[in-house]
Amino acid sequence: MRVVYKLRTAGALLVTILGLVLTTGGTASAYEPVNIVHTERVQAGPYGLTVGFSTWPLRAMQSLDFTFIPDGGIDDKSGTLAKLTPDTGQGRPQPLARHPRKREVWGLDVRSLDLEGNWTFRFALDGPQGKGVGELKNLAVLEQPGPPMALSWSISTLPLIGLVVFLVVAWRRTRPALAAPA
């Protein structure tokens, strides 16, 4: 009788866990769509390109989505993007890939620009009308929002320091007293 009760309990638990996994899976896989709040136009040879931003104005160290939409779609085209920094004016080209949450366009998902200043995005596209290069120049990136990074990190380590002090005090109070030699 006891074995049957344990089997029923285990079976009910298994069905409950399975039900929770199946019913919450759809909610967990949902994602927020990309909202474009500002666009700029770039002419890369024979190709017109719309650059979209999910946040405007741009700020240093602030994550946002970028979308790159060539006229006529991306199906028969390929390309690269080089983000030229304000301090050196250099950047490594990387292939344009589909945006993970907006699959019909190219894009960058949750990226930030590290420095304030005027950035340049250089596009090199290749398609049925040949190759083309274009630049989005003077893309103004404002200073980082919030307090300076060193102050933020200093404040965020205070709870860790408090925890270490607490553990040291607790350990010293609860450790067994050293036996005195007789």
The 8 nearest C-alpha neighbors of each residue, nearest first, counted from 0:
[[1, 3, 2, 4, 5, 6, 7, 8],
 [0, 2, 4, 3, 5, 6, 7, 8],
 [1, 3, 5, 4, 0, 6, 7, 8],
 [2, 4, 6, 0, 1, 5, 7, 8],
 [3, 5, 1, 7, 2, 6, 8, 0],
 [6, 4, 8, 2, 7, 3, 9, 1],
 [5, 7, 3, 9, 8, 4, 10, 2],
 [8, 6, 10, 4, 5, 9, 11, 3],
 [9, 7, 5, 11, 6, 10, 12, 4],
 [8, 10, 12, 6, 7, 11, 5, 13],
 [11, 9, 7, 13, 12, 8, 6, 14],
 [10, 12, 14, 8, 13, 9, 7, 15],
 [13, 11, 9, 15, 10, 14, 8, 16],
 [12, 14, 10, 16, 15, 11, 17, 9],
 [13, 15, 17, 11, 12, 16, 18, 10],
 [16, 14, 18, 12, 13, 17, 11, 19],
 [17, 15, 19, 13, 18, 14, 12, 20],
 [16, 18, 14, 20, 15, 19, 13, 21],
 [19, 17, 15, 21, 16, 20, 14, 22],
 [20, 18, 16, 22, 17, 21, 23, 15],
 [19, 21, 17, 18, 23, 22, 24, 16],
 [20, 22, 18, 24, 19, 23, 17, 25],
 [23, 21, 19, 20, 24, 18, 25, 26],
 [22, 24, 26, 25, 20, 21, 19, 27],
 [25, 23, 27, 21, 26, 22, 20, 28],
 [26, 24, 28, 27, 23, 29, 22, 21],
 [27, 25, 23, 29, 28, 24, 22, 30],
 [26, 28, 24, 25, 29, 23, 30, 22],
 [27, 29, 25, 26, 24, 30, 23, 31],
 [30, 28, 26, 27, 25, 31, 24, 32],
 [31, 29, 32, 28, 100, 27, 26, 33],
 [30, 32, 33, 29, 100, 34, 28, 101],
 [33, 31, 34, 30, 100, 101, 29, 35],
 [32, 34, 35, 31, 101, 100, 53, 64],
 [35, 33, 53, 32, 36, 52, 64, 54],
 [34, 36, 53, 52, 51, 37, 33, 38],
 [35, 37, 53, 52, 54, 34, 55, 38],
 [38, 36, 52, 51, 35, 55, 53, 39],
 [39, 37, 51, 50, 52, 49, 40, 36],
 [38, 40, 50, 49, 51, 41, 37, 135],
 [41, 39, 49, 48, 50, 42, 38, 47],
 [42, 40, 48, 47, 135, 43, 133, 49],
 [41, 43, 47, 133, 46, 44, 48, 40],
 [44, 133, 42, 132, 131, 46, 45, 47],
 [131, 43, 45, 132, 46, 42, 133, 130],
 [44, 46, 43, 131, 128, 47, 42, 129],
 [47, 45, 43, 44, 42, 48, 70, 69],
 [46, 48, 42, 70, 69, 41, 43, 45],
 [49, 47, 69, 41, 68, 40, 70, 42],
 [48, 50, 40, 68, 67, 39, 69, 41],
 [51, 49, 67, 39, 38, 66, 40, 48],
 [50, 52, 38, 66, 65, 35, 37, 49],
 [51, 53, 65, 37, 35, 54, 64, 36],
 [52, 54, 35, 64, 36, 34, 63, 65],
 [55, 53, 52, 63, 36, 56, 57, 37],
 [56, 54, 57, 37, 36, 52, 53, 58],
 [55, 57, 54, 58, 140, 141, 139, 37],
 [56, 58, 140, 55, 141, 54, 59, 139],
 [57, 59, 141, 140, 143, 142, 61, 60],
 [58, 60, 143, 113, 115, 114, 112, 142],
 [61, 59, 113, 111, 112, 143, 62, 58],
 [62, 60, 111, 59, 58, 63, 143, 112],
 [63, 61, 111, 110, 109, 60, 64, 112],
 [62, 64, 109, 110, 53, 54, 111, 61],
 [65, 63, 108, 109, 53, 107, 52, 110],
 [64, 66, 52, 107, 106, 51, 53, 63],
 [67, 65, 106, 51, 50, 105, 68, 107],
 [66, 68, 50, 105, 106, 49, 104, 51],
 [67, 69, 49, 48, 104, 105, 66, 50],
 [70, 68, 48, 72, 47, 71, 49, 73],
 [69, 71, 47, 72, 48, 68, 46, 49],
 [70, 72, 69, 73, 74, 68, 46, 47],
 [73, 71, 69, 70, 74, 68, 104, 103],
 [72, 74, 76, 75, 69, 104, 71, 77],
 [73, 75, 76, 72, 77, 71, 103, 104],
 [76, 74, 73, 126, 127, 77, 72, 125],
 [77, 75, 126, 73, 125, 74, 78, 124],
 [78, 76, 125, 124, 126, 95, 75, 73],
 [77, 79, 124, 123, 95, 125, 94, 76],
 [78, 80, 94, 95, 93, 123, 92, 122],
 [79, 81, 122, 92, 93, 121, 95, 94],
 [80, 82, 92, 121, 90, 91, 120, 83],
 [83, 81, 120, 90, 119, 84, 121, 80],
 [82, 84, 90, 89, 88, 119, 118, 81],
 [85, 83, 88, 118, 86, 87, 89, 82],
 [84, 86, 118, 117, 116, 88, 87, 83],
 [87, 85, 84, 88, 116, 114, 89, 83],
 [88, 86, 89, 84, 85, 83, 90, 118],
 [89, 87, 83, 84, 85, 86, 90, 119],
 [90, 88, 83, 87, 84, 91, 82, 81],
 [91, 89, 83, 82, 81, 92, 84, 88],
 [90, 92, 81, 93, 89, 82, 83, 80],
 [93, 91, 81, 80, 79, 90, 94, 82],
 [92, 94, 79, 80, 81, 91, 95, 78],
 [95, 93, 79, 78, 96, 80, 92, 77],
 [94, 96, 79, 78, 105, 80, 93, 97],
 [97, 95, 105, 94, 106, 98, 107, 104],
 [96, 98, 105, 102, 104, 106, 99, 103],
 [97, 99, 106, 105, 101, 102, 100, 107],
 [100, 98, 101, 102, 97, 108, 106, 107],
 [101, 99, 98, 102, 32, 33, 30, 108],
 [102, 100, 98, 103, 99, 104, 33, 32],
 [101, 103, 98, 97, 104, 99, 100, 105],
 [102, 104, 101, 97, 105, 73, 72, 98],
 [105, 103, 68, 102, 97, 98, 101, 67],
 [106, 104, 97, 67, 98, 96, 66, 95],
 [105, 107, 66, 98, 65, 67, 97, 96],
 [106, 108, 65, 64, 98, 110, 66, 109],
 [107, 109, 64, 110, 98, 106, 65, 99],
 [110, 108, 63, 64, 62, 107, 111, 65],
 [111, 109, 62, 63, 108, 64, 107, 112],
 [110, 112, 62, 60, 61, 113, 63, 59],
 [111, 113, 59, 60, 114, 110, 61, 58],
 [112, 114, 60, 59, 111, 115, 61, 143],
 [115, 113, 59, 112, 116, 60, 85, 140],
 [114, 116, 140, 141, 142, 59, 113, 58],
 [115, 117, 140, 85, 139, 118, 114, 141],
 [116, 118, 139, 137, 138, 85, 140, 119],
 [119, 117, 138, 85, 84, 137, 83, 116],
 [118, 120, 136, 83, 135, 82, 137, 138],
 [119, 121, 82, 135, 134, 81, 83, 122],
 [122, 120, 134, 81, 80, 133, 119, 135],
 [123, 121, 80, 133, 132, 79, 134, 124],
 [122, 124, 132, 79, 78, 131, 133, 80],
 [125, 123, 78, 131, 130, 77, 122, 132],
 [124, 126, 130, 77, 76, 129, 78, 131],
 [125, 127, 76, 129, 128, 75, 130, 77],
 [126, 128, 129, 75, 125, 76, 130, 45],
 [129, 127, 126, 45, 130, 125, 46, 131],
 [130, 128, 126, 127, 125, 131, 45, 124],
 [131, 129, 125, 124, 126, 44, 128, 132],
 [130, 44, 132, 43, 124, 123, 45, 125],
 [133, 131, 43, 123, 44, 122, 124, 130],
 [132, 134, 43, 122, 42, 121, 41, 44],
 [135, 133, 121, 120, 136, 122, 41, 119],
 [134, 136, 120, 119, 41, 121, 138, 137],
 [137, 135, 119, 138, 134, 118, 120, 117],
 [136, 138, 117, 139, 118, 119, 135, 116],
 [137, 139, 118, 117, 136, 119, 140, 135],
 [140, 138, 117, 137, 116, 141, 118, 57],
 [141, 139, 115, 57, 58, 116, 59, 117],
 [140, 142, 58, 115, 59, 57, 139, 116],
 [143, 141, 115, 59, 58, 144, 140, 114],
 [142, 144, 59, 58, 60, 145, 141, 61],
 [145, 143, 142, 58, 146, 59, 61, 60],
 [146, 144, 143, 147, 148, 151, 142, 150],
 [145, 147, 151, 148, 150, 144, 143, 149],
 [148, 146, 150, 149, 151, 145, 143, 144],
 [147, 149, 151, 150, 152, 146, 145, 153],
 [150, 148, 152, 151, 147, 153, 146, 154],
 [149, 151, 153, 148, 147, 152, 154, 146],
 [152, 150, 148, 154, 149, 153, 155, 146],
 [151, 153, 155, 149, 154, 150, 148, 156],
 [154, 152, 150, 156, 151, 155, 149, 157],
 [153, 155, 151, 152, 156, 157, 150, 158],
 [154, 156, 152, 153, 157, 151, 158, 159],
 [155, 157, 159, 153, 154, 158, 152, 160],
 [156, 158, 160, 159, 154, 155, 161, 153],
 [159, 157, 161, 160, 156, 162, 155, 154],
 [160, 158, 162, 156, 161, 157, 163, 155],
 [159, 161, 157, 163, 162, 158, 164, 156],
 [162, 160, 158, 164, 159, 163, 165, 157],
 [163, 161, 165, 159, 160, 164, 158, 166],
 [162, 164, 166, 160, 165, 161, 167, 159],
 [165, 163, 161, 167, 162, 166, 168, 160],
 [166, 164, 162, 168, 163, 167, 169, 161],
 [165, 167, 169, 163, 168, 164, 170, 162],
 [168, 166, 170, 164, 169, 165, 171, 163],
 [169, 167, 171, 165, 170, 166, 164, 172],
 [170, 168, 166, 172, 167, 171, 165, 173],
 [169, 171, 167, 173, 168, 172, 174, 166],
 [170, 172, 168, 169, 173, 174, 167, 166],
 [173, 171, 169, 170, 174, 168, 175, 167],
 [174, 172, 170, 171, 169, 175, 176, 168],
 [175, 173, 171, 170, 172, 176, 169, 177],
 [176, 174, 177, 173, 172, 178, 171, 170],
 [177, 175, 178, 174, 173, 179, 172, 171],
 [176, 178, 179, 175, 174, 180, 171, 173],
 [179, 177, 176, 180, 175, 181, 174, 173],
 [178, 180, 177, 181, 176, 175, 174, 171],
 [181, 179, 178, 177, 176, 175, 174, 171],
 [180, 179, 178, 177, 176, 175, 174, 173]]
